[in-house]
Amino acid sequence: MDLGIRGRKAIVCASSQGLGKGCARALAEAGVAVVINGRNRLLLERTAEEIRQATAVEVTPVLADLSTEAGIETLLAACPEPDILVNNNGGPPFRDFRDLDRAALMTGLTMNMITPIELVQRVIDPMAARRFGRIVNITSLSVKMPLAGLDLSSGARAGLTAFLAGVARNVADKNVTINQLLPGSFDTARLRSGLLAHATRDAVPEAELEEQWRAGIPARRFGTADELGQICAFLCSVHAGYITGQNILVDGGAVPTAF
């Protein structure tokens, strides 16, 4: 399917690896010039070259910490008026809520709520003026099904979702959409590091614990970054202009809900 966005420009945050990389690659495959972002220069450059070689589109790597104002400015300097914005960031690590001090709370809120809102503030009016804009926020299934130990991540991402719910309706008539993708268990470096940490903590063989995790997913497998990327690219397409303000679970059926 031709997504109708060839020649558009996109910013994809936290995209040197994992789900962000999957989104950046899928958009590039659709002919979109992408600005990718990360904090590891070597990994970022490697990903940029990989996507260039695979798609022959313009890929601009931006080394920046988006939890800082300077990092946001650096990112937007590379693409001041994107047609597409994909907000993505790693969540806080598993931690009992009793152990969260003010600094940890502020860091989690900044990463998963404040920075995405600040980026939306900066890009949304030019999108509306051009009468085309697609904003996709990668949050988590924990927004709908809170997980113990991920309370800060759940709260911050739910706050972002609620904040943007009204915003999405206010720009829908300008052909600007805002949607959230809520991923479950995806086979990324983050999942693998979490799997190892849990296996070590509980003195359980990693392979055994992985099988337990898979068994808890109706699809009986982890998702792939490419799968999520293709869904993201569709939401950014001309065909998805009537979808806005939605929270779309991509979790292999893990959240047991009918709605």
C-alpha positions, -999 to 999 in steps of 0.1 A, spaced: 0 0 0 12 35 -9 10 55 23 9 88 5 36 104 26 66 101 3 87 133 5 74 142 40 97 149 69 96 131 103 112 133 137 114 100 155 126 103 191 148 77 208 152 58 175 188 45 174 174 11 185 143 -7 195 108 5 188 119 39 177 142 24 152 114 2 139 92 33 134 120 53 117 127 25 93 91 20 84 86 57 77 118 57 56 105 27 36 74 49 28 97 75 14 98 99 44 130 118 52 137 109 89 155 126 117 165 100 142 177 106 177 197 89 205 224 95 231 249 69 218 268 84 189 282 51 175 248 33 177 230 64 162 254 67 133 252 29 126 214 30 126 213 60 103 236 43 78 216 11 80 183 29 72 200 49 44 213 18 27 180 0 30 157 28 18 178 54 -1 161 83 18 176 111 37 184 102 73 197 128 97 211 115 131 208 139 160 228 132 191 207 148 219 193 142 254 157 152 250 152 155 287 169 188 284 159 221 267 192 221 249 185 186 235 151 196 223 165 227 206 192 206 189 166 182 176 143 209 162 172 227 146 176 197 124 140 196 114 121 228 125 88 219 109 83 182 106 51 167 91 54 137 114 64 135 150 69 102 168 74 107 205 92 78 221 114 74 252 125 46 275 105 44 307 118 44 342 132 10 355 111 -13 377 110 2 412 87 0 442 69 33 444 80 37 480 116 40 467 109 69 443 124 102 456 115 136 441 144 135 416 133 101 403 97 113 400 108 144 381 130 124 357 102 100 349 77 128 343 101 147 321 110 117 300 75 103 295 52 133 297 68 168 297 93 164 268 66 149 245 42 177 253 70 203 247 77 188 213 40 188 204 37 225 214 66 233 190 54 215 159 16 214 160 7 249 147 29 247 116 13 213 110 -21 229 113 -12 257 90 0 232 63 -31 212 69 -12 180 74 3 166 106 7 132 122 18 128 158 22 93 173 31 88 209 46 54 219 34 48 254 27 14 270 0 -11 277 5 -1 314 -16 29 306 -46 5 304 -33 -23 327 -10 -8 354 19 -31 363 34 -31 398 69 -16 398 61 5 367 39 30 385 59 61 375 59 50 339 22 43 340 14 76 356 35 97 334 23 81 302 -14 82 313 -8 119 320 5 125 285 -25 106 271 -50 127 290 -32 159 283 -33 153 245 -69 139 244 -84 174 241 -56 187 219 -62 160 194 -99 171 190 -89 207 186 -68 202 156 -86 173 139 -103 197 114 -68 208 103 -59 172 92 -36 169 122 -40 137 142 -26 126 175 -27 89 185 -10 67 210 5 32 204 5 11 235 31 -17 231 32 -48 252 62 -72 253 85 -65 223 118 -83 216 140 -53 222 172 -46 242 151 -32 270 130 -63 273 161 -85 272 178 -65 299 146 -67 321 144 -104 315 180 -109 326 175 -87 357 144 -106 368 160 -139 362 190 -129 382 169 -115 411 147 -146 413 175 -171 406 155 -186 377 171 -197 344 167 -169 318 152 -193 292 127 -206 317 116 -171 327 113 -161 290 90 -191 284 69 -179 313 66 -144 299 57 -157 265 31 -180 280 13 -150 295 7 -135 261 -22 -150 241 -1 -147 209 26 -168 227 54 -146 214 70 -112 217 63 -86 192 90 -72 168 101 -36 164 93 -39 127 57 -48 134 51 -18 156 69 4 130 46 -6 102 15 2 124 31 36 133 37 43 96 1 36 88 -11 60 115 11 86 98 -3 79 64 -29 98 43 -52 69 49 -54 74 87 -67 110 87 -100 99 104 -82 82 133 -74 106 161 -73 107 199 -70 69 200 -50 45 222 -41 14 202 -29 -17 220 -2 -36 203 3 -64 228 -6 -98 213 -38 -98 233 -21 -94 267 -46 -68 281 -78 -88 287 -104 -62 277 -132 -60 252 -128 -22 246 
